[in-house]
Amino acid sequence: MRINFSNITLYNRSLNYNRYNNSQNTLRYDTKYLSLPKDTVSFQKSSEIPPSAIKYLKQRRKELGESYNDLESYDWKKLEGLQNGIEIFEDLNFPQVAYLITRLDEIALLRGCNNGCIHCYADAKTPFYMKSNHYADKIDFEDYKNLIDGFKEINERLDFNAFNDGSKYQSASLFHDADSSMIYLQDENKNKTYDYADLAKMLYDVTGREILFDTAGWNLNDKNTQKRMDDLVQKIANSDEYDFMQFYISINPFQKIYNKSVESAEKGDIETAKKLREIYTDRMANVIFTFSPLIDKKNTIADYDMLDMLIRALSYFGTDLSPKLKGYCGNKFSNVCNEIVEKVEKLYTQDLMSDCPKVIKDENQKERYLNKIQDLAKDIRCRIGLTNKKLLSKFDKNDSYELEDMFPKRMYDFGWRGINFRKGIIDVNGKFYVTNENETYPTDIVLNYKNKGKNTAPFEPNLRDDIITKEMIERYNEKQLQKMR
C-alpha cells in the first residue's frame, strides 16, 4: 500500500483562497484611510510622535506613489515613536508593531475545544485541561477593545489601512484552537454580551478583512450554545451589516465522537460504533439546520456563498490500506455524509409541518436548501495536513511515507526561516507567534493585556524553542527594503 503525500497540504483556514484568487473583485474596505490624500499626513496625539517619524512618513509616501499604503515598503525604524501613547503597544517598538500587523491572521479570544478532532493543526486541548493546568484561556473584552482601538490609532496615524497587503483575498479569525460557536465576550461588569458577529465587526471595521467562523458542532443538550447560535444566525440572516463573514461547518471522521465510533468498530464493538455514529450524524444535522438561514446570504468581499461545509477525510491509493485507517477515508465517510443529509431533510420537513416554522417556510425553499446541502455534502476534500501527532499515530511505520514530507528539515538559520512566516497569532496572554501551519515560532512581542505574564497552553503545531527577537525583526525589514532597491 502506498499513501501519496504529494497532494496533501497543510490545513489552512483560508480555505477558499483558490476560489477567490482569480476573482476580479477587489477587497472592499469601509475604513476611511484609503481615501485620504497621498501627500498629507494627519496625526492624533501628534505631540507624542517624534517629528523625525512624521517627516519620514511624508517623504516616503511621496516616493512610493500609488504603493504608499504598503507598510512593508517603509523603514520601520524610521517610524519609531508612531506607536507612542497607545496603551496596548506599551513596551513595544514600532518594528514589532509593524511586524505583528503585517502578519496578523488569528486573534485567539478563547483557548480550548471539546471537539477533540485528531487532525486539528492546533492540536486543541479541552477547556477542562486548560483549567486543571491553571492556564489563562480567555481574553477580557476590554483588552480586545483596546487592541482594536490600538489598530485604529495606527491606521489613523499612518493615514492608510496598515492591514492591506495588496492581496485580493485577505481574511482573519477570532480563534486558534477554539470552536467559534463557543466564542463570546462580556464587558467587565457582565452587563453586556458581545457575540461572534459583534466581535468580528469590530475587527473588520479596522482591517477590512473577511472574518472566518468555523464550527465542528456542539452537544445537542447544550441549550445555551444552541440559543446563542440561533440568535447569531438570525442576526446575520436579517442584516447586510455582516456580509464580510464566511461560515464553515466542519464535518470530518476525525471529530472525537466519530473517531471513537471508528475505533469501536475496529475493536469489533459494532453496537457502540453505531450508537456513536448516530450521535455524530444527529449533531451535524442539527448544526446544518441551525445555519441553513445563511444559505441565501452572500459573502460580498469574495462574492461567494456565506455558508460552506468543510468535509475532510483521508485519501488512499490501492486496496491494502491499514484497517485502522479505513474508517477515516473519503469513500467510507461519504456514506456518513449521506446519512447527515437525510437527517437534515427530516428536520426541514418537521420544521415545515410545525405550527411556527423556524427555517423552512414552503416546499420550494425546502427543495432549494436541500439541493444546496446535497451539493456541499458531495465535496469531500482529501487534502489533510498531517501535523497532529494523534492522527500520525494511526499510520503504521511501513505505510510508505516519510515524516520529512510533513516536517521539512530546518535547512536555514531558524530566524530567516520563521521570520518569513506570514501567519501571525495573538494568544490570550498577548504573546505573538508566527507559523506556517507546520511549525510555530514565538516572538518577543507581548501586548499589554491583563493576562500578560500568565501561562497558556503550548501553541501548536510544533512550537520551537527559538524566539524571534525585535533585533531580528529590524534586520528582516532592512533586508526587505534592500530587495526593493
Helices and strands as residue ranges (DSSP letters): H 17-21, G 33-35, G 46-48, H 51-64, G 65-67, G 71-73, G 76-79, G 87-89, H 94-103, E 104-107, H 127-132, H 141-158, E 171-173, G 180-182, E 185-186, E 193-194, H 196-207, E 210-215, H 223-237, E 245-251, H 256-266, H 270-291, G 292-296, E 298-299, E 304-305, E 307-312, H 323-326, H 330-353, H 363-377, E 380-381, H 389-392, H 403-406, H 414-418, E 423-426, E 431-435, E 440-446, H 470-484
